[in-house]
């Protein structure tokens, strides 16, 4: 249970205490000086105890408090990592009671209040202007204080100053650094199992893929609570990857694995579901993205996987296995499927089909032949099982120019139909014009079964098919280094088909959004158009600001000072890690211009300057390498792009680091110290890779694109022509893909939510003005959505957002709006939400529209 307590503290800032131990505790047995040191340590980390927690810890015995203090401080410090704030002591002259020196805690709190006067009140939890009581420094808002009749602080029982109970302090010249300036509340809890269950149910039912920390939390709960967590599962787990993670862990911890497979069979509907579970059990990823390193399985778990596969309908199971036959072959090598061929003949037939096993030479051949007789899509030819894919009939009709017939068959599988919309329309308009209406009608019917990401992507894709694209880019299996491009030789789609398809896809998404909670108003940023819709949180950088891969943003304004690219890391205990930072510079045609690294410290007339090579990052300071880029001097060298690369020289994977991040900042002015934690635009180094390409800078446009590409090792670079060729390949592919405009953005999904859920929509334009779009008389949602996209017909334009008391739905870049309680939405650069404000991730915006 200690692992769950630690997890809840790190993830939810809740201190769960043993209720029996607390009930038997005495009253104030602990010295005030020990408590003040404890509170000061928390303040240095950016935390403050809620009223009930602060009062409760004062009842604990001395030894219990010592243990609690060590555990809380260590856990919170570890969770902060390199994001630990710098909190200097207040240097002003706070007015305190006569003869009472200002405490460390009071001076620390005054620094926080000088940095940001609005903080969460430890009494009511609301974020509002608060003050520090004179002389103890405990925080409270004025409304909470004036709501009672207090002569002293209810936490420490010290008498407060007569008259104004709050400290009056002169301004300080030193503020909190490397932090957003907002304190986090630590809450008190008693029900450990209830809190763990609530978190578990929330994560498993979440409509978006689990982030790395979320997955670790789910697995920790299952490990600690055991098979009874199976009773906490929802009827349907909405995300297949989450389903695989949860079921794989449950099968692992179960004493009776056959019984657990039977108990969880309602969550396993297809062979691909089983494949995902098997991949997780073997140490792979549930998204089935290659390359995947697979381990081995014990006999009982092998039998469990085969048993789950054998329970499925044979025809659908075999075709599903055929779709992923490459990975099934690899996993089959570890499952030994023919070991149980007689008892599990359906599973054996599936593997015989995908592996093309010779049946005449096998002891189990007769059992497989008998099973194949009842499967329409499998025939025995010679001594092997042959599969006739269901999709082959569709391919035949398309080759014959029968788009209507192909659409009719694809209607049986709506997802497959939606994947082929472009092809169906091309065939119809070229060879069967009278079938185009039938194709569009089939798409409209299938849209009701489509996933939100698929519908968004299809609408964006179709909208850009008015003309040929400069270049088509494909990432097979999501593999960036295996991407390939080709000229776009497809004929453009007819404008009437484009209009009809985009309208019906957006109408489906708007109808789904309208079924969600409605708000009096919605506020969205047009700048969200720079951010791509994430395919899942796996595609977002791990950082305080989660940039989806491929997103672009304006380069930080350094007022003429060079941009500094930073790599910072700290060695794990007992292991030396040598990371290297380099920047490869290319011209407009992606031809190599120069590389700035530890072997070439200066490029041109100091256009790029490397700080030098560091070969270890011993704690606690770690090590930092950086490259300063003078953008104007680089342009003078005919450079157009700068690609940042972080490389593990001694091949230690990034996930072994205690801490590590890459990012960029403005180079400090002459004489200013370099502090790596001041890097605002950054993301953490993680994963099993030894090379990462975090970003590329467009030197002409002064914009950067977040890539987050991970490369396992140098071998992969040699396969694509070496280091320089690989970087040019990556940079050009992402640039060409973005140039098509065919990828959906967060603006697209935010506009759909806003018009469907908000009575009035305010759009913050890039200029900072707010354009208002009201529901006009008899105006359909799609018509208002069109007005938002064009931006040329608002009802009014305001300099500021009007105040409101009603809850607001929002999707904005910055957390700089005053929002009333009950509001909900997304913020790219967000502070912790106050009470009554619900924050969602970018992936949640998409998955909220799932049926």
C-alpha positions in Angstrom: 0.0 0.0 0.0 3.0 2.4 0.5 3.5 2.5 -3.3 -0.1 3.7 -3.7 0.3 6.3 -1.0 3.4 7.6 -2.8 1.7 7.5 -6.1 -1.3 9.5 -4.8 0.9 12.1 -3.3 3.0 12.6 -6.4 0.1 12.6 -8.9 -2.8 14.1 -6.9 -1.0 16.0 -4.1 -3.1 14.1 -1.5 -1.5 12.9 1.7 -3.4 9.7 2.7 -3.0 9.0 6.4 -4.0 5.9 8.5 -7.4 7.0 10.1 -6.8 4.7 13.2 -3.4 6.2 13.8 -4.7 9.7 13.4 -7.6 9.1 15.7 -5.3 8.0 18.5 -2.9 10.9 18.1 -2.5 13.5 20.9 -3.0 17.2 20.7 0.0 19.3 19.6 2.8 17.0 20.8 5.2 18.4 18.2 7.5 21.4 18.6 6.6 24.5 16.6 10.1 24.8 15.2 9.9 21.3 13.6 6.6 22.2 12.0 7.9 25.5 10.7 10.9 23.8 9.1 8.6 21.3 7.5 6.3 24.0 6.1 9.4 25.9 4.9 10.7 22.9 3.0 7.3 22.5 1.3 7.3 26.2 0.4 10.7 25.8 -1.2 9.2 23.1 -3.4 6.1 25.2 -4.2 3.6 23.5 -1.9 1.4 24.6 1.0 -0.7 22.4 3.2 -4.5 22.7 3.2 -6.1 23.8 6.5 -7.2 20.3 7.5 -3.8 18.8 6.7 -1.9 21.5 8.5 -4.0 21.1 11.6 -3.8 17.3 11.4 0.0 17.0 11.3 0.2 19.0 14.5 -1.5 16.2 16.3 1.0 13.6 15.3 3.8 12.2 17.6 7.2 13.6 17.0 8.6 10.4 15.3 5.5 10.1 13.1 6.0 13.7 12.0 9.7 13.1 11.2 8.8 10.1 9.0 5.9 11.9 7.3 8.1 14.9 6.6 10.9 12.9 5.1 8.5 10.9 2.9 6.5 13.9 1.6 9.5 16.1 0.9 11.4 13.3 -0.9 8.4 12.3 -3.0 7.5 15.8 -4.1 11.2 16.7 -4.8 11.5 13.6 -7.0 8.3 14.4 -8.8 9.5 17.9 -9.6 12.8 16.8 -11.0 14.4 19.7 -12.9 11.3 21.8 -12.5 12.1 22.7 -8.9 11.4 26.4 -8.3 13.9 28.8 -6.9 12.3 30.5 -3.9 14.6 33.2 -2.2 13.8 34.5 1.2 11.9 37.8 1.2 14.4 40.7 1.6 11.9 43.4 2.4 10.9 44.5 5.9 7.6 42.8 6.8 5.8 44.4 9.7 5.6 41.8 12.5 4.5 42.0 16.1 6.8 44.0 18.3 9.9 42.0 19.2 9.0 39.0 16.9 11.5 38.3 14.2 10.0 37.3 10.8 10.1 33.5 10.5 11.6 31.7 7.6 8.2 30.4 6.6 6.7 33.9 6.6 9.5 35.3 4.5 9.2 32.4 2.1 5.4 33.0 1.8 5.9 36.7 1.1 8.2 35.8 -1.8 5.4 33.7 -3.3 2.8 36.4 -2.7 5.0 39.0 -4.3 5.5 36.8 -7.3 1.7 36.1 -7.7 -0.8 37.6 -5.3 -3.6 35.2 -6.4 -2.9 31.8 -4.9 -5.0 28.8 -3.8 -6.5 29.5 -0.3 -5.6 26.6 2.0 -9.0 27.1 3.7 -11.5 27.1 0.8 -9.2 25.9 -2.1 -10.2 28.8 -4.4 -7.6 30.7 -6.3 -8.0 34.4 -5.3 -5.9 37.2 -3.7 -4.7 35.9 -0.3 -2.6 37.2 2.5 -0.1 35.9 5.1 -1.2 36.1 8.7 1.0 38.3 10.9 3.2 36.9 12.4 3.0 33.2 11.6 2.8 33.5 7.8 -0.1 30.9 7.2 -2.1 31.8 4.2 -5.8 32.6 4.0 -8.1 34.7 1.8 -9.8 37.6 3.4 -13.3 36.2 2.9 -12.5 33.0 4.8 -10.8 35.0 7.6 -13.7 37.4 7.9 -16.2 34.6 7.9 -15.2 33.7 11.4 -14.2 35.3 14.7 -10.6 34.5 15.0 -8.2 36.0 17.6 -5.4 33.7 16.5 -4.4 31.4 13.7 -6.4 28.2 13.9 -3.4 26.2 12.6 -0.7 27.2 14.9 -2.8 29.1 17.6 -0.5 32.1 17.6 -2.2 35.4 18.2 -2.4 37.6 15.1 -1.8 41.3 14.9 -4.5 43.6 16.1 -6.3 45.5 13.4 -5.2 44.1 10.1 -4.3 40.5 10.6 -2.3 40.3 7.4 1.4 41.2 6.9 2.1 44.5 5.2 5.3 44.1 3.3 7.5 46.2 1.0 8.1 44.8 -2.4 11.0 42.5 -2.9 13.4 42.6 -5.8 13.7 38.8 -5.9 10.8 36.7 -7.0 10.2 33.0 -7.4 12.1 31.7 -10.5 11.8 28.7 -12.9 8.2 28.4 -11.9 4.8 29.8 -12.9 4.6 31.3 -9.4 1.5 29.4 -8.2 1.6 27.3 -5.1 0.1 23.8 -5.1 -2.2 22.7 -2.2 -1.5 19.4 -0.4 -4.8 17.8 0.6 -5.6 15.3 3.4 -7.2 12.0 2.7 -8.0 8.8 4.7 -9.6 6.3 2.4 -6.6 4.8 0.6 -8.5 2.1 -1.3 -11.3 4.5 -2.3 -8.8 7.1 -3.6 -6.9 4.5 -5.5 -10.1 3.1 -7.0 -11.4 6.6 -8.0 -8.1 7.4 -9.8 -8.0 3.9 -11.4 -11.6 4.1 -12.8 -11.0 7.6 -14.1 -7.8 6.6 -16.0 -9.2 3.4 -17.4 -12.4 5.1 -18.6 -10.5 8.0 -20.1 -11.2 8.4 -23.8 -7.6 9.1 -24.7 -4.5 6.9 -24.6 -2.6 6.8 -21.3 0.5 8.9 -21.0 3.6 7.2 -19.6 3.0 8.3 -16.0 -0.7 7.3 -16.2 0.3 3.8 -17.4 2.7 3.5 -14.5 0.0 4.5 -12.1 -2.5 2.0 -13.5 0.0 -0.8 -13.3 1.1 0.2 -9.8 -2.5 0.0 -8.5 -3.1 -3.4 -10.1 0.2 -4.7 -8.6 -0.7 -3.4 -5.2 -4.4 -4.3 -5.1 -4.2 -7.6 -7.1 -7.0 -9.3 -9.0 -9.8 -7.4 -7.2 -9.1 -4.4 -9.5 -10.9 -6.4 -12.2 -14.1 -5.5 -10.4 -13.3 -1.8 -10.9 -13.2 -2.0 -14.7 -16.0 -0.3 -16.7 -18.3 -2.3 -18.9 -16.3 -1.0 -21.9 -12.7 0.4 -21.9 -12.8 3.1 -24.6 -9.2 3.0 -25.7 -7.7 -0.3 -27.0 -4.2 0.5 -25.8 -5.5 1.0 -22.3 -7.5 -2.2 -22.5 -4.3 -4.1 -23.4 -2.3 -2.6 -20.6 -4.9 -3.3 -18.0 -5.7 -6.8 -19.0 -2.1 -7.8 -19.5 -1.4 -6.7 -16.0 -4.4 -8.5 -14.6 -3.4 -11.7 -16.3 0.1 -11.3 -14.8 -1.0 -10.9 -11.2 -3.8 -13.5 -11.2 -3.1 -16.7 -9.5 -5.6 -18.5 -11.7 -4.8 -17.1 -15.1 -7.4 -19.2 -17.0 -10.1 -17.8 -14.7 -8.9 -14.2 -15.2 -9.0 -14.7 -19.0 -12.5 -15.9 -18.7 -13.5 -13.0 -16.4 -12.1 -10.4 -18.8 -13.3 -12.0 -22.0 -16.0 -9.2 -22.4 -13.1 -6.7 -23.2 -11.5 -8.9 -25.9 -13.5 -8.7 -29.1 -10.9 -9.2 -31.9 -7.6 -10.9 -32.6 -6.0 -7.5 -32.6 -7.1 -7.0 -29.0 -5.3 -10.3 -28.2 -2.3 -9.1 -30.2 -2.1 -5.9 -28.2 -2.3 -7.8 -24.9 0.4 -10.2 -26.0 2.6 -7.4 -27.1 2.4 -5.8 -23.6 3.1 -9.1 -21.9 6.2 -9.6 -24.1 7.5 -6.1 -23.3 6.3 -4.4 -26.5 3.9 -1.5 -26.9 0.1 -1.7 -27.1 -0.1 0.6 -30.1 1.7 -2.1 -32.1 4.2 0.4 -33.5 7.4 -1.1 -34.8 10.2 -1.6 -34.1 9.2 -3.5 -31.1 11.6 -5.5 -28.9 9.9 -8.6 -27.6 10.8 -10.7 -24.6 9.6 -14.2 -23.5 6.6 -15.6 -21.7 6.1 -18.3 -19.1 4.0 -21.3 -20.0 0.9 -20.3 -18.2 0.8 -16.8 -19.8 1.4 -18.4 -23.3 -1.6 -20.6 -22.7 -3.7 -17.6 -21.5 -3.0 -15.7 -24.7 -3.8 -18.7 -26.9 -7.0 -19.4 -24.9 -8.2 -15.8 -25.5 -7.5 -16.2 -29.2 -9.3 -19.5 -29.4 -12.5 -18.1 -27.9 -13.0 -15.7 -30.9 -15.1 -16.5 -34.0 -12.8 -18.3 -36.4 -13.4 -16.4 -39.7 -13.1 -12.9 -38.2 -10.1 -13.9 -36.1 -8.1 -15.3 -39.0 -8.7 -12.3 -41.2 -7.7 -10.0 -38.3 -4.5 -12.0 -37.8 -3.8 -11.8 -41.5 -4.0 -8.0 -41.3 -1.1 -8.0 -38.8 0.6 -11.2 -39.9 4.1 -9.9 -39.7 3.8 -9.2 -36.0 1.8 -12.3 -35.4 4.6 -14.4 -36.8 7.1 -12.8 -34.4 4.8 -13.3 -31.4 4.0 -16.9 -32.5 7.7 -17.7 -32.2 7.3 -17.0 -28.4 3.8 -18.5 -27.9 4.5 -22.0 -29.3 0.9 -22.2 -30.7 1.0 -25.8 -31.9 1.8 -27.1 -28.5 -2.0 -26.9 -27.8 -3.3 -27.4 -31.3 -5.7 -30.2 -30.5 -7.2 -28.4 -27.5 -7.2 -24.9 -29.1 -7.7 -25.6 -32.9 -9.0 -22.2 -33.8 -5.8 -20.5 -32.6 -3.7 -23.2 -34.3 -5.5 -22.6 -37.6 -4.9 -18.8 -37.3 -1.2 -19.3 -36.9 -1.1 -22.0 -39.6 -2.6 -19.5 -42.0 -0.3 -16.5 -41.2 2.8 -18.7 -41.0 1.9 -20.9 -44.0 2.8 -24.0 -42.0 3.1 -27.3 -43.9 0.2 -29.4 -42.6 1.2 -32.8 -44.0 4.4 -32.8 -42.1 2.8 -31.8 -38.8 1.3 -33.9 -36.1 -1.5 -31.4 -35.7 -2.3 -31.2 -39.4 -5.5 -33.2 -39.2 -6.9 -31.0 -36.4 -6.2 -27.8 -38.4 -7.7 -29.3 -41.6 -10.9 -30.2 -39.7 -11.2 -26.7 -38.3 -10.6 -25.1 -41.7 -13.6 -26.8 -43.2 -16.0 -24.5 -41.3 -14.2 -21.2 -42.3 -15.3 -19.6 -45.5 -12.3 -17.4 -46.0 -9.8 -20.3 -45.5 -9.1 -23.1 -48.0 -6.5 -25.8 -47.9 -4.4 -25.7 -51.0 -1.8 -28.4 -51.2 -0.7 -28.8 -47.7 -1.1 -25.2 -46.5 -4.0 -23.0 -45.2 -4.7 -20.2 -47.7 -6.6 -17.0 -46.7 -8.8 -15.1 -49.1 -9.0 -11.6 -47.7 -12.5 -10.0 -47.4 -11.1 -6.9 -49.0 -10.2 -8.6 -52.3 -13.7 -8.3 -53.6 -13.5 -4.5 -53.0 -10.3 -4.3 -54.9 -11.8 -6.2 -57.8 -14.8 -3.8 -58.0 -12.5 -0.8 -57.9 -10.4 -2.1 -60.7 -13.5 -2.6 -62.7 -14.6 1.0 -62.1 -17.6 0.0 -60.0 -17.3 2.6 -57.2 -21.0 2.1 -56.2 -20.5 -1.7 -55.8 -17.2 -1.2 -53.8 -19.0 1.3 -51.5 -21.9 -1.2 -51.0 -19.5 -3.9 -49.8 -17.4 -1.5 -47.8 -20.5 -0.4 -46.0 -20.3 -3.7 -44.1 -17.1 -2.3 -42.6 -17.6 1.4 -42.1 -14.0 2.1 -40.8 -12.5 0.5 -43.9 -14.9 2.6 -46.1 -13.8 5.8 -44.4 -10.2 4.9 -45.1 -10.9 4.7 -48.8 -13.1 7.8 -49.4 -10.5 9.6 -51.6 -10.1 6.5 -53.8 -13.8 5.8 -54.0 -14.6 9.4 -55.1 -11.7 9.4 -57.7 -13.0 6.2 -59.3 -16.6 7.4 -59.2 -15.9 10.8 -60.9 -13.6 9.2 -63.5 -15.5 6.0 -64.4 -18.9 6.0 -62.8 -20.2 9.6 -62.4 -23.7 8.5 -61.7 -22.4 6.5 -58.7 -20.9 9.5 -56.9 -24.1 10.3 -55.0 -24.2 6.7 -53.8 -20.6 6.9 -52.6 -21.3 10.2 -50.7 -24.4 8.6 -49.1 -22.4 5.6 -48.0 -19.8 7.9 -46.4 -22.5 9.8 -44.6 -23.8 6.5 -43.1 -20.4 5.3 -42.2 -19.4 8.6 -40.5 -21.6 7.7 -37.6 -19.3 4.8 -36.8 -16.0 6.7 -37.4 -13.6 7.7 -34.6 -13.2 11.4 -33.9 -9.6 11.4 -35.1 -10.5 9.7 -38.3 -13.4 12.1 -39.1 -11.2 15.1 -38.3 -8.3 13.8 -40.4 -10.6 12.9 -43.3 -12.3 16.3 -43.3 -9.0 18.1 -43.4 -7.6 15.8 -46.1 -10.7 16.2 -48.4 -10.8 20.0 -47.9 -7.3 20.2 -49.4 -7.9 18.0 -52.5 -8.9 20.9 -54.7 -5.5 20.5 -56.4 -2.5 18.2 -56.5 -0.1 18.5 -53.6 3.6 19.3 -54.1 4.6 15.9 -52.5 2.9 13.1 -50.7 4.7 11.8 -47.6 4.0 8.4 -46.0 5.2 7.1 -42.6 4.8 3.3 -42.8 3.9 2.0 -39.3 4.7 5.5 -37.9 8.4 5.0 -38.7 9.9 8.4 -39.4 13.2 7.1 -40.8 11.3 4.8 -43.2 9.1 7.6 -44.6 8.9 7.9 -48.3 7.6 10.6 -50.6 6.3 10.7 -54.1 4.9 13.4 -56.5 1.1 13.7 -56.2 -0.3 12.3 -59.4 -3.9 12.0 -58.2 -6.5 14.0 -60.0 -8.2 16.7 -57.9 -11.6 15.9 -56.5 -14.7 17.7 -57.8 -15.6 20.8 -55.8 -19.2 19.7 -55.2 -17.9 16.3 -53.8 -15.4 18.1 -51.6 -18.1 20.5 -50.2 -20.6 17.7 -49.6 -18.1 15.4 -47.9 -16.5 18.1 -45.6 -20.0 19.3 -44.6 -21.3 15.8 -43.7 -18.1 15.0 -41.7 -18.2 18.3 -39.8 -22.0 17.9 -39.2 -21.3 14.5 -37.6 -18.7 15.9 -35.3 -20.8 19.0 -34.4 -23.8 16.7 -33.5 -21.6 14.7 -31.2 -20.2 17.9 -29.5 -23.8 19.2 -29.1 -24.7 16.2 -27.0 -22.0 17.2 -24.5 -22.5 19.8 -21.7 -23.5 23.2 -23.1 -22.2 26.6 -21.9 -23.3 30.2 -22.1 -20.2 31.1 -23.9 -17.0 29.7 -25.4 -13.6 31.3 -25.8 -11.0 29.9 -28.3 -7.7 31.1 -29.8 -7.2 31.3 -33.5 -3.5 30.6 -32.8 -4.5 27.0 -32.1 -4.2 26.5 -35.8 -0.5 26.2 -35.3 -0.9 23.0 -33.2 -1.7 19.7 -34.8 -4.3 17.4 -33.3 -2.4 14.7 -31.5 -3.0 11.1 -32.5 -2.6 10.3 -28.8 -0.6 11.6 -25.8 2.2 9.3 -27.1 2.7 12.0 -29.8 3.0 14.9 -27.4 6.3 16.0 -25.9 6.7 15.2 -22.2 6.9 18.7 -20.8 4.9 21.3 -18.9 3.7 22.5 -22.3 2.6 19.5 -24.3 3.3 20.2 -28.0 1.9 17.6 -30.3 4.4 16.3 -32.8 4.6 18.3 -36.0 3.2 21.5 -34.3 4.8 24.8 -35.1 5.2 27.9 -33.0 6.9 31.3 -33.3 10.5 31.4 -32.2 11.1 33.1 -28.9 11.8 36.8 -29.4 15.3 37.5 -28.2 15.3 41.2 -29.2 18.3 40.5 -31.4 20.1 38.2 -29.0 21.1 34.7 -30.2 18.9 31.7 -29.6 20.4 29.1 -27.2 19.7 25.4 -27.7 20.2 23.5 -24.5 20.8 19.9 -23.5 20.8 19.2 -19.7 21.1 15.9 -17.9 22.0 14.2 -14.6 23.6 10.8 -14.3 21.8 8.0 -12.5 23.4 6.5 -9.5 26.5 4.4 -10.4 26.4 5.1 -14.2 28.2 7.7 -16.3 26.2 9.2 -19.2 27.9 11.1 -22.0 25.3 13.1 -24.0 26.3 15.3 -26.9 24.4 18.2 -28.5 24.8 19.1 -32.1 23.0 21.3 -34.6 23.0 20.4 -38.4 22.3 23.4 -40.7 20.8 23.0 -44.2 19.8 25.2 -47.1 16.4 25.7 -48.6 16.8 22.5 -50.6 17.9 20.5 -47.5 21.5 20.4 -48.7 24.0 20.3 -45.8 25.7 23.6 -45.0 27.5 22.9 -41.7 27.3 21.1 -38.4 28.0 22.6 -35.0 29.1 20.0 -32.5 31.9 19.2 -30.1 34.3 18.6 -33.0 33.4 21.8 -34.8 32.7 24.4 -32.0 32.3 27.5 -34.3 30.5 27.8 -37.6 31.2 30.8 -39.8 31.7 34.2 -38.1 30.3 32.8 -34.8 27.0 32.1 -36.5 26.8 29.0 -34.3 28.9 28.4 -31.2 29.1 25.2 -29.2 29.8 25.3 -25.5 32.1 22.3 -25.6 31.9 18.6 -24.7 31.0 17.4 -21.2 31.4 13.7 -20.6 29.3 13.2 -17.5 26.6 14.8 -15.5 27.2 14.0 -11.9 24.4 15.0 -9.5 23.2 17.2 -8.1 24.2 19.9 -10.6 24.2 17.6 -13.7 25.7 18.8 -17.0 24.6 21.2 -19.7 25.7 21.6 -23.3 24.4 24.4 -25.4 24.7 25.9 -28.9 24.1 29.6 -29.5 22.6 30.4 -32.9 22.9 33.9 -34.5 20.0 33.6 -36.9 21.0 36.6 -39.2 24.6 35.2 -39.5 23.3 31.8 -40.3 21.1 33.2 -43.1 24.1 34.9 -44.5 25.6 31.4 -45.0 22.5 30.6 -47.1 21.2 28.4 -44.3 17.4 27.9 -44.0 16.9 25.2 -41.5 18.7 24.2 -38.2 18.0 20.7 -36.9 18.7 20.0 -33.2 20.0 16.5 -32.2 20.7 15.0 -28.8 22.9 11.9 -28.9 24.0 9.4 -26.2 27.7 8.9 -27.0 28.0 5.8 -24.7 24.7 4.4 -25.9 22.9 4.7 -22.5 19.1 5.0 -23.3 17.4 8.2 -22.2 15.1 6.4 -19.8 18.1 5.6 -17.6 18.7 9.2 -16.8 17.7 10.6 -13.4 16.8 13.9 -15.2 17.2 15.1 -18.7 15.7 17.6 -21.1 16.3 19.5 -24.3 14.9 22.9 -25.3 15.7 26.5 -26.3 15.9 29.9 -24.7 17.3 33.4 -25.4 21.0 33.5 -24.7 21.5 35.3 -21.4 22.9 38.8 -21.6 26.6 39.4 -21.0 27.4 38.8 -17.3 24.1 37.0 -16.6 24.5 33.4 -15.2 23.3 30.5 -17.3 20.6 28.5 -15.5 19.3 25.5 -17.3 16.0 25.5 -15.4 15.3 28.8 -17.1 14.6 27.0 -20.3 10.9 27.6 -21.0 10.4 25.8 -24.3 11.7 22.3 -23.5 10.7 18.7 -23.2 12.0 15.8 -21.2 14.3 13.1 -22.6 12.7 9.7 -22.2 12.4 6.3 -23.9 14.7 3.5 -24.9 16.3 5.5 -27.7 19.9 6.9 -27.7 19.3 9.6 -30.3 16.5 12.2 -30.4 15.7 15.0 -32.9 13.6 17.4 -30.7 13.0 20.3 -33.2 13.8 22.1 -36.4 14.1 25.8 -36.8 13.0 27.7 -39.9 15.6 30.5 -39.9 13.8 32.5 -42.5 10.3 32.3 -41.1 11.6 32.5 -37.5 9.5 29.5 -36.5 10.2 26.1 -34.9 8.6 22.8 -35.5 8.5 20.2 -32.7 9.5 16.8 -34.0 10.2 14.6 -31.0 11.7 11.9 -33.2 13.4 9.1 -31.4 16.1 6.8 -33.0 17.2 3.6 -31.4 20.8 3.9 -32.4 23.4 4.7 -35.1 22.5 1.5 -37.1 19.1 3.1 -38.1 21.0 6.2 -39.4 23.3 4.1 -41.6 20.2 2.5 -43.2 19.1 5.9 -44.6 22.4 7.1 -45.8 24.0 8.3 -42.6 23.7 11.1 -40.1 23.3 14.2 -42.4 21.0 12.4 -44.8 18.7 11.2 -42.0 18.3 14.6 -40.6 17.6 16.1 -44.0 15.1 13.3 -44.6 13.3 13.9 -41.3 13.2 17.7 -41.7 12.0 17.7 -45.3 9.3 15.0 -44.7 7.7 16.9 -41.8 7.9 20.2 -43.7 6.3 18.8 -46.8 3.6 17.0 -44.8 2.8 20.3 -43.1 2.8 22.2 -46.4 -0.2 20.2 -47.6 -2.4 21.7 -44.9 -4.2 18.3 -44.8 -3.5 17.6 -41.1 -6.2 18.6 -38.6 -5.3 21.3 -36.0 -6.5 22.0 -32.5 -8.3 25.0 -34.1 -10.4 22.7 -36.1 -11.6 20.7 -33.1 -11.9 23.7 -30.8 -14.1 25.5 -33.4 -16.4 22.4 -33.5 -16.7 22.3 -29.7 -17.3 26.0 -29.5 -20.1 26.3 -32.1 -21.9 23.2 -30.8 -21.6 23.9 -27.0 -21.4 27.7 -26.7 -24.3 30.1 -27.0 -21.9 32.9 -28.0 -18.3 32.2 -29.2 -15.4 34.6 -28.6 -12.4 34.1 -30.9 -9.2 35.6 -29.7 -7.5 36.7 -32.9 -3.7 36.8 -33.4 -3.9 40.5 -32.9 -5.3 40.1 -29.4 -8.8 41.3 -30.3 -11.9 39.2 -29.4 -14.3 38.6 -32.3 -17.8 37.5 -31.1 -20.0 35.1 -33.0 -23.6 34.8 -31.7 -26.3 32.3 -32.7 -28.1 34.2 -35.4 -31.8 33.7 -36.0 -32.3 30.3 -37.7 -28.6 29.9 -38.3 -27.4 26.3 -38.4 -24.3 25.3 -36.5 -22.4 24.5 -39.7 -23.1 28.1 -41.0 -21.7 29.6 -37.8 -18.7 27.2 -38.0 -18.0 28.5 -41.5 -18.1 32.0 -40.2 -15.5 31.1 -37.6 -13.2 29.5 -40.2 -13.3 32.4 -42.6 -13.1 35.0 -39.7 -14.7 37.8 -41.9 -18.2 38.0 -40.6 -18.2 38.4 -36.7 -21.1 40.0 -34.9 -18.8 42.4 -33.0 -15.1 42.8 -32.3 -13.9 43.8 -28.7 -10.6 44.8 -27.3 -11.1 42.7 -24.1 -13.1 39.6 -23.2 -16.3 40.8 -21.3 -16.6 39.5 -17.7 -19.1 36.8 -17.0 -20.4 34.8 -14.1 -21.7 31.8 -16.2 -19.4 28.9 -16.8 -17.3 29.1 -20.0 -15.9 26.5 -22.3 -12.4 27.4 -23.5 -9.5 26.3 -25.7 -6.7 28.8 -25.5 -2.9 29.0 -25.7 -2.3 30.9 -22.4 -3.8 30.7 -19.0 -4.5 34.5 -18.8 -8.3 34.7 -18.7 -10.5 35.2 -15.6 -12.8 32.2 -15.8 -15.8 31.6 -13.4 -16.2 28.4 -11.5 -17.8 25.6 -13.5 -15.7 26.4 -16.6 -14.0 23.6 -18.5 -11.6 23.4 -21.4 -8.0 23.2 -22.7 -5.0 25.4 -22.1 -1.7 24.8 -23.8 0.4 26.6 -21.2 -1.7 26.0 -18.1 -1.3 26.5 -14.4 -2.9 24.0 -12.0 -6.7 24.4 -12.2 -8.4 26.1 -9.4 -11.4 24.6 -7.7 -14.4 24.4 -10.1 -12.2 24.7 -13.2 -11.8 21.5 -15.3 -8.8 21.2 -17.5 -8.6 18.6 -20.3 -5.7 17.6 -22.6 -5.6 18.1 -26.3 -6.2 14.4 -26.8 -9.3 14.6 -24.6 -10.7 17.3 -26.9 -10.7 14.8 -29.7 -11.8 11.7 -27.7 -14.7 13.6 -26.1 -16.4 13.3 -29.5 -16.4 9.5 -29.5 -19.8 7.9 -29.7 
